[in-house]
Amino acid sequence: MRLEIHGARGALRFNTMQPNYLETYSLSDPEEPLGGMRGWRRIDTVHRYPKPGGWPGPKFAVGWIRSHIHCLYSFVEAVAAGRPAHPSLQEGIRLQYLLEQIRESARERAWKRATRPNER
């Protein structure tokens, strides 16, 4: 999803696929010679903190830490409630097996039957 805001003096746009950047377009940039300096400019907008505040690193997208903390919260909540956490280890093993089948299928350039790990 991309959001663009256009105004009398330029524009801003934000793309959720590249959440670490904001793009700007300014009509006050010179038009000459032949195109001048006008065009979209990308501004790096995250992780510019002095030490020791530079964590997580600059390559982590906005929201990474929030999703990681939510994962931990979901696990601790399941333990506290005495119920199984999701996804389970078994679901993870099944998914890893499926990914390996996909990789082998691509390498061999042939369809593979998607069986469960315990059906071998």
HELIX and SHEET records of a PDB file:
HELIX    1   1 TRP A   64  ALA A   81  1                                  18    
HELIX    2   2 LEU A   89  GLU A  108  1                                  20    
HELIX    3   3 PRO A  117  GLU A  119  5                                   3    
SHEET    1   A 4 ARG A   2  GLY A   7  0                                        
SHEET    2   A 4 GLY A  10  ASN A  15 -1                                        
SHEET    3   A 4 TYR A  21  SER A  26 -1                                        
SHEET    4   A 4 ARG A  41  ASP A  44 -1                                        
END                                                                             
